[in-house]
Amino acid sequence: MNEKPLPFDPLDPAAAERRAAARKRLDAIDPAKNPGAGPDDPYRRDWFEAVYALAQGDPAQVPWGNMAAHPLLLDWLAQHPRLDGIAALDIGCGLGDNAAALAGQGARVTGFDLVSRAADWARGRFENMGVHFCVADLFDPPPEWNEAFDFVHETYTLQALPPQLLDGAQKSIAGFVKPGGRLLVIARARDESPALEGPPWPLTRENIESLAAHGLALQTLEELPPAATPHRHWRALLCKNRP
Ligand SMILES: C[S@@+](CC[C@H](N)C(=O)[O-])C[C@H]1O[C@@H](n2cnc3c(N)ncnc32)[C@H](O)[C@@H]1O
């Protein structure tokens, strides 16, 4: 991996232009936007691989590569006690900013992504923070991760997966949480109607609540209007009760 992060300023018109061009290019090869046009890719694996390969080290060309932790995660962390010493897992870590934010709160963090270019890129940026970035598949995770984490964080991976994968993805994510541990989910929100035209596929309240079917109890569910970000969001905290 020899991708060196370029500086990225979301307010820089040149970066915005590169992002718009990348989106166009990526939409054109996205099987979810062009059903039947290419080889079957039900998990969008080839597409996620292509995102990082085509970006060639330019975060502006990774649609979620904002080079900053999600504002709703930072806000949540600021309102809660530090995570000193606890084992945390960041799902679909992308360029690693959310995992680094958890590490900044004292957690021992593992961040994983399906795409090795993403894990390598994140590692290159945050190796000094002691985050363990690795490659793993949410749908076939290492068995030793079962109920291994005190704090699991998920932002924007569930909504990036075709809706028919949601139940399996939620089951897997819930399985990482230790008895007594917590799961924090941040996702774009939508109402039950209208029909879905993803990706992304923003989640309904029912989608969030259905995490409870996998052994978690919903502690808080906040519906947050557009403010720090341009979209309406859910921010949910769930916990796994001890037997
Ligand atoms: C929309 S991006 C969000 C990245 C990051 N969580 C963020 O908020 O910036 C979804 C990420 O999930 C990863 N991903 C997709 N399918 C995955 C899978 N089956 N297992 C692990 N990661 C996956 C993608 O490669 C991508 O980095």
The ligand as an SDF file (V2000), in Angstrom:
LIG
                    3D

 27 29  0  0  0  0  0  0  0  0999 V2000
  -20.2510    3.9320    3.8700 C   0  0  0  0  0  0  0  0  0  0  0  0
  -18.6700    3.3950    4.3180 S   0  0  0  0  0  0  0  0  0  0  0  0
  -18.5380    4.0240    5.9750 C   0  0  0  0  0  0  0  0  0  0  0  0
  -17.1280    4.0320    6.4990 C   0  0  0  0  0  0  0  0  0  0  0  0
  -16.9650    4.5490    7.9250 C   0  0  0  0  0  0  0  0  0  0  0  0
  -17.7300    3.7730    8.8810 N   0  0  0  0  0  0  0  0  0  0  0  0
  -17.3360    5.9890    8.0030 C   0  0  0  0  0  0  0  0  0  0  0  0
  -18.3620    6.3130    8.6160 O   0  0  0  0  0  0  0  0  0  0  0  0
  -16.5910    6.8220    7.4440 O   0  0  0  0  0  0  0  0  0  0  0  0
  -18.9180    1.6480    4.5870 C   0  0  0  0  0  0  0  0  0  0  0  0
  -17.6270    0.8990    4.8560 C   0  0  0  0  0  0  0  0  0  0  0  0
  -17.9460   -0.4600    5.1320 O   0  0  0  0  0  0  0  0  0  0  0  0
  -17.0450   -1.2940    4.4490 C   0  0  0  0  0  0  0  0  0  0  0  0
  -17.7280   -2.5830    4.2240 N   0  0  0  0  0  0  0  0  0  0  0  0
  -18.6450   -2.8900    3.2860 C   0  0  0  0  0  0  0  0  0  0  0  0
  -19.0380   -4.1680    3.3820 N   0  0  0  0  0  0  0  0  0  0  0  0
  -18.3390   -4.6920    4.4270 C   0  0  0  0  0  0  0  0  0  0  0  0
  -18.2890   -5.9870    5.0110 C   0  0  0  0  0  0  0  0  0  0  0  0
  -19.0260   -6.9900    4.5540 N   0  0  0  0  0  0  0  0  0  0  0  0
  -17.4500   -6.1740    6.0440 N   0  0  0  0  0  0  0  0  0  0  0  0
  -16.6790   -5.1580    6.5130 C   0  0  0  0  0  0  0  0  0  0  0  0
  -16.6860   -3.9140    6.0030 N   0  0  0  0  0  0  0  0  0  0  0  0
  -17.5100   -3.6850    4.9620 C   0  0  0  0  0  0  0  0  0  0  0  0
  -16.7110   -0.5450    3.1790 C   0  0  0  0  0  0  0  0  0  0  0  0
  -15.5240   -0.9680    2.5740 O   0  0  0  0  0  0  0  0  0  0  0  0
  -16.6640    0.8820    3.6780 C   0  0  0  0  0  0  0  0  0  0  0  0
  -15.3850    1.2410    4.1050 O   0  0  0  0  0  0  0  0  0  0  0  0
  1  2  1  0
  2  3  1  0
  2 10  1  0
  3  4  1  0
  4  5  1  0
  5  6  1  0
  5  7  1  0
  7  8  2  0
  7  9  1  0
 10 11  1  0
 11 12  1  0
 11 26  1  0
 12 13  1  0
 13 14  1  0
 13 24  1  0
 14 15  1  0
 14 23  1  0
 15 16  2  0
 16 17  1  0
 17 18  1  0
 17 23  2  0
 18 19  1  0
 18 20  2  0
 20 21  1  0
 21 22  2  0
 22 23  1  0
 24 25  1  0
 24 26  1  0
 26 27  1  0
M  CHG  2   2   1   9  -1
M  END
$$$$
